[in-house]
Amino acid sequence: MFQSMKKLVDYYIRNYDPAMKHGEEGVKQCGYKAYVGGDYEQGSNQQLDYCMNRGLKPSDVFADIGCGSLRLGRKLIPYLEEGNYIGIDREKLLIDLAIEHEVDPGLMQQKKPHFIITDCFDFAQLPKKPTFCVAFSLFTHLAPSDIKLCLKNLRPYVETGAVFYTTFGDAPIPIPQIYQSHSHRLFVYTHSQMRKFGEEAGFEGSFVGSFIGEKDAPNQHRVFKYVAV
C-alpha cells in the first residue's frame, strides 16, 4: 500500500512542472525534433512501418492528428496520393520548420498535403473524410476532457468503418488526472477508460498491444484502435 501511494505521489510530482516548455516557447527552447521526443529518425520509420503493417494504402485519406514536426508526415507525403495527407496540430511553428527542413518543395507542390492548425480539434476544416487516422504520442499528453473532445469532434467527419490508431499511457487501475493537457506531461489510462472514451463519441475501441514490441516497450507505447460505428 505504501509503495503504491509513493508511486502515485511520484507520478504527480513529475507531472507538476515538466522541464520542457509547452507550445511555441518549447519549440524554440529545444528544437522541432527534440520537442516531439525520442529518436526522430527511428520514430519516423517505426510509425511508417506500423501504418503499412495495418494495411495503409496510397488511396487512403490519412489524418495525422498531432502531426507535430512531421515525423510520420515526411514519410507519408510521398507515399499517399495527391491531397491525401492531412496533418493536424496546434503548433504552427513545428509544422513550418518541418516543411522547411524535412520535405522537398517539389514534393509539396506535387502531393499537395493539407495542414490544419487548431487548438480545439476543429475537424470541420478537413478537406476530405479520412479513412485512416492516427494520433501517435498525443493521447499520452492529453487530459480526459481533451481526449473526449478529440473523439467527439472527429466522429462526424469520418465515414463509418474508418480506423483510428492512438498510442496511450497504460495504467493497471484508474489514476485521477488532476492536470491540464501538456505536450510534456504523461497521462495514463486503463483499457476500460480508453474504451469508454470511444463509446461516448461513436467509436468502438479495442486494445491491440504494444507499438514497438512487447519486450522493451514502455507503458506509454501501447496502442488502442477505434473504429467509427
Protein Blocks (a to p, Z undefined) as FASTA:
>chain_A
ZZmmmmmmmmmmmmmmgfbdghjllmmmnojklmngpjfklmmmmmmmmmmmnopafklc
cddehklnolmmmmmmmmpcghiaccddfblklmmmmmmmmpcfklmmmnopaddddfeh
paklpmbdcfbdcdehklmmccfklmmmmmmmmmmmccehiacdddddddfbdcddfbdc
dfkbccdddfklmmmmmmmnopacddebjfkojklmcfklcccddddZZ
